[in-house]
Amino acid sequence: MSRRKQSGLPTAEGNQGDGVGYGRPPREHQFKPGQSGNKKGRPKGSKNEATLINEILYRKISIRENGRLRKISVLEGILTKAADDALKGKDKAAAFLLNRKQQVESSEQPAAPQLDIDDRKVLDFYNAQLYEKFKKQGDSE
């Protein structure tokens, strides 16, 4: 059975083949350093929609509250305005704020997830086994 030589891989003599094949175009068709294959691709420094929205919502604006000038984010201003409208009796503003509060609270994860009784028993058993194992190793030394 004869073995077929693969082009592009070093041979027994150490010579490098031309390297042409799938994923290895000829040298004259490879991209030069600094040359892009997508000339009209995303320009450097362009921002996606999420970045733009965050920049807009967290931009600081000045408001006058009780005769004092205060700087707050646009998001805080929107929520404050919705709260003021809700207090004036506008049902849509109240519903909006209460829905947002519920969504934020439901998305928050507890700091330490609670284990149920079965999981706790398994972990305690495993912990006891490890303790005994290391205790025996310490005694033998």
C-alpha atoms as a printed R data frame, in Angstrom:
    type eleno elety resid chain resno       x      y      z
1   ATOM     1    CA   MET     A     1   0.000  0.000  0.000
2   ATOM     2    CA   SER     A     2   1.515  3.314 -1.000
3   ATOM     3    CA   ARG     A     3   1.034  6.522  0.862
4   ATOM     4    CA   ARG     A     4  -0.001  9.595 -1.010
5   ATOM     5    CA   LYS     A     5   2.029 12.755 -0.424
6   ATOM     6    CA   GLN     A     6  -0.024 15.690  0.847
7   ATOM     7    CA   SER     A     7   0.923 18.943 -0.795
8   ATOM     8    CA   GLY     A     8   1.650 21.854  1.475
9   ATOM     9    CA   LEU     A     9   3.055 19.754  4.298
10  ATOM    10    CA   PRO     A    10   6.759 19.398  4.954
11  ATOM    11    CA   THR     A    11   8.256 16.381  3.254
12  ATOM    12    CA   ALA     A    12  10.903 14.061  4.696
13  ATOM    13    CA   GLU     A    13  13.579 16.302  3.147
14  ATOM    14    CA   GLY     A    14  12.083 19.332  4.945
15  ATOM    15    CA   ASN     A    15  10.964 21.114  1.785
16  ATOM    16    CA   GLN     A    16   7.741 23.053  1.999
17  ATOM    17    CA   GLY     A    17   5.245 22.348 -0.787
18  ATOM    18    CA   ASP     A    18   3.164 25.051 -2.437
19  ATOM    19    CA   GLY     A    19   0.406 24.586  0.199
20  ATOM    20    CA   VAL     A    20  -2.502 24.801 -2.223
21  ATOM    21    CA   GLY     A    21  -5.739 23.126 -1.209
22  ATOM    22    CA   TYR     A    22  -8.892 23.649  0.822
23  ATOM    23    CA   GLY     A    23  -8.374 26.691  3.038
24  ATOM    24    CA   ARG     A    24  -4.937 27.317  1.471
25  ATOM    25    CA   PRO     A    25  -5.213 29.503 -1.617
26  ATOM    26    CA   PRO     A    26  -2.170 30.073 -3.821
27  ATOM    27    CA   ARG     A    27   0.170 32.764 -2.498
28  ATOM    28    CA   GLU     A    28  -0.767 35.238 -5.227
29  ATOM    29    CA   HIS     A    29  -4.431 35.060 -4.097
30  ATOM    30    CA   GLN     A    30  -3.848 35.288 -0.344
31  ATOM    31    CA   PHE     A    31  -4.610 38.539  1.472
32  ATOM    32    CA   LYS     A    32  -1.585 40.733  1.982
33  ATOM    33    CA   PRO     A    33  -0.788 41.957  5.519
34  ATOM    34    CA   GLY     A    34  -3.187 44.777  6.412
35  ATOM    35    CA   GLN     A    35  -5.538 43.910  3.559
36  ATOM    36    CA   SER     A    36  -9.108 42.935  4.358
37  ATOM    37    CA   GLY     A    37 -11.280 40.420  2.571
38  ATOM    38    CA   ASN     A    38 -14.340 42.538  3.319
39  ATOM    39    CA   LYS     A    39 -13.456 46.034  2.193
40  ATOM    40    CA   LYS     A    40 -16.927 47.440  2.848
41  ATOM    41    CA   GLY     A    41 -17.323 45.676  6.204
42  ATOM    42    CA   ARG     A    42 -18.026 47.316  9.531
43  ATOM    43    CA   PRO     A    43 -15.895 50.437  9.862
44  ATOM    44    CA   LYS     A    44 -13.594 50.688 12.852
45  ATOM    45    CA   GLY     A    45 -15.202 52.512 15.741
46  ATOM    46    CA   SER     A    46 -18.773 51.936 14.612
47  ATOM    47    CA   LYS     A    47 -21.150 51.018 17.419
48  ATOM    48    CA   ASN     A    48 -23.945 48.503 17.536
49  ATOM    49    CA   GLU     A    49 -27.471 49.387 18.618
50  ATOM    50    CA   ALA     A    50 -27.051 48.146 22.189
51  ATOM    51    CA   THR     A    51 -24.015 50.378 22.692
52  ATOM    52    CA   LEU     A    52 -25.830 53.395 21.272
53  ATOM    53    CA   ILE     A    53 -28.887 52.827 23.471
54  ATOM    54    CA   ASN     A    54 -26.704 52.464 26.576
55  ATOM    55    CA   GLU     A    55 -24.808 55.649 25.758
56  ATOM    56    CA   ILE     A    56 -28.056 57.555 25.293
57  ATOM    57    CA   LEU     A    57 -29.744 56.206 28.427
58  ATOM    58    CA   TYR     A    58 -26.730 56.730 30.693
59  ATOM    59    CA   ARG     A    59 -25.865 60.204 29.386
60  ATOM    60    CA   LYS     A    60 -26.072 62.789 32.179
61  ATOM    61    CA   ILE     A    61 -28.592 65.601 31.953
62  ATOM    62    CA   SER     A    62 -29.240 68.523 34.286
63  ATOM    63    CA   ILE     A    63 -32.611 68.930 35.960
64  ATOM    64    CA   ARG     A    64 -33.885 71.434 38.470
65  ATOM    65    CA   GLU     A    65 -35.430 69.817 41.523
66  ATOM    66    CA   ASN     A    66 -36.678 71.921 44.437
67  ATOM    67    CA   GLY     A    67 -34.702 74.885 43.127
68  ATOM    68    CA   ARG     A    68 -31.442 72.946 42.939
69  ATOM    69    CA   LEU     A    69 -29.619 71.808 39.835
70  ATOM    70    CA   ARG     A    70 -28.979 68.068 39.777
71  ATOM    71    CA   LYS     A    71 -27.337 65.758 37.226
72  ATOM    72    CA   ILE     A    72 -29.062 62.444 36.534
73  ATOM    73    CA   SER     A    73 -29.018 59.890 33.730
74  ATOM    74    CA   VAL     A    74 -31.643 59.963 30.980
75  ATOM    75    CA   LEU     A    75 -32.938 56.601 32.220
76  ATOM    76    CA   GLU     A    76 -33.367 57.948 35.732
77  ATOM    77    CA   GLY     A    77 -35.157 60.976 34.294
78  ATOM    78    CA   ILE     A    78 -37.569 58.776 32.321
79  ATOM    79    CA   LEU     A    79 -38.348 56.658 35.368
80  ATOM    80    CA   THR     A    80 -38.772 59.758 37.545
81  ATOM    81    CA   LYS     A    81 -41.175 61.284 35.014
82  ATOM    82    CA   ALA     A    82 -43.150 58.014 34.878
83  ATOM    83    CA   ALA     A    83 -43.326 57.990 38.692
84  ATOM    84    CA   ASP     A    84 -44.553 61.604 38.751
85  ATOM    85    CA   ASP     A    85 -47.217 60.784 36.148
86  ATOM    86    CA   ALA     A    86 -48.273 57.694 38.115
87  ATOM    87    CA   LEU     A    87 -48.708 59.828 41.226
88  ATOM    88    CA   LYS     A    88 -50.901 62.207 39.205
89  ATOM    89    CA   GLY     A    89 -53.239 59.302 38.493
90  ATOM    90    CA   LYS     A    90 -52.098 58.162 35.064
91  ATOM    91    CA   ASP     A    91 -52.761 54.436 35.026
92  ATOM    92    CA   LYS     A    92 -50.433 53.613 32.115
93  ATOM    93    CA   ALA     A    93 -47.452 55.161 33.888
94  ATOM    94    CA   ALA     A    94 -48.235 53.272 37.099
95  ATOM    95    CA   ALA     A    95 -48.651 49.996 35.210
96  ATOM    96    CA   PHE     A    96 -45.380 50.595 33.356
97  ATOM    97    CA   LEU     A    97 -43.431 51.207 36.567
98  ATOM    98    CA   LEU     A    98 -44.943 48.269 38.413
99  ATOM    99    CA   ASN     A    99 -44.304 45.924 35.461
100 ATOM   100    CA   ARG     A   100 -40.681 47.076 35.224
101 ATOM   101    CA   LYS     A   101 -40.229 46.559 38.977
102 ATOM   102    CA   GLN     A   102 -41.605 43.021 38.687
103 ATOM   103    CA   GLN     A   103 -39.340 42.217 35.711
104 ATOM   104    CA   VAL     A   104 -36.246 43.532 37.494
105 ATOM   105    CA   GLU     A   105 -37.014 41.600 40.672
106 ATOM   106    CA   SER     A   106 -37.717 38.364 38.799
107 ATOM   107    CA   SER     A   107 -34.466 38.610 36.821
108 ATOM   108    CA   GLU     A   108 -32.307 39.074 39.907
109 ATOM   109    CA   GLN     A   109 -30.557 35.923 41.021
110 ATOM   110    CA   PRO     A   110 -30.134 35.162 44.720
111 ATOM   111    CA   ALA     A   111 -26.602 35.713 46.002
112 ATOM   112    CA   ALA     A   112 -26.197 32.075 47.030
113 ATOM   113    CA   PRO     A   113 -28.536 29.510 45.523
114 ATOM   114    CA   GLN     A   114 -30.353 27.497 48.160
115 ATOM   115    CA   LEU     A   115 -29.806 23.745 48.088
116 ATOM   116    CA   ASP     A   116 -32.660 21.414 48.772
117 ATOM   117    CA   ILE     A   117 -32.371 18.776 51.534
118 ATOM   118    CA   ASP     A   118 -31.302 15.939 49.217
119 ATOM   119    CA   ASP     A   119 -28.506 17.988 47.635
120 ATOM   120    CA   ARG     A   120 -27.285 19.076 51.065
121 ATOM   121    CA   LYS     A   121 -27.182 15.418 52.270
122 ATOM   122    CA   VAL     A   122 -25.166 14.346 49.212
123 ATOM   123    CA   LEU     A   123 -22.669 17.176 49.694
124 ATOM   124    CA   ASP     A   124 -22.328 16.465 53.431
125 ATOM   125    CA   PHE     A   125 -21.708 12.758 52.723
126 ATOM   126    CA   TYR     A   126 -19.090 13.571 50.071
127 ATOM   127    CA   ASN     A   127 -17.449 16.110 52.382
128 ATOM   128    CA   ALA     A   128 -17.224 13.510 55.169
129 ATOM   129    CA   GLN     A   129 -15.621 10.991 52.778
130 ATOM   130    CA   LEU     A   130 -13.018 13.532 51.669
131 ATOM   131    CA   TYR     A   131 -12.297 14.496 55.262
132 ATOM   132    CA   GLU     A   132 -11.682 10.871 56.218
133 ATOM   133    CA   LYS     A   133  -9.505 10.293 53.156
134 ATOM   134    CA   PHE     A   134  -7.263 13.271 53.879
135 ATOM   135    CA   LYS     A   135  -7.170 12.459 57.582
136 ATOM   136    CA   LYS     A   136  -5.878  8.942 56.773
137 ATOM   137    CA   GLN     A   137  -3.250 10.383 54.401
138 ATOM   138    CA   GLY     A   138  -2.090 12.797 57.102
139 ATOM   139    CA   ASP     A   139  -1.799 10.003 59.691
140 ATOM   140    CA   SER     A   140   0.280  7.768 57.366
141 ATOM   141    CA   GLU     A   141   2.912 10.478 56.769
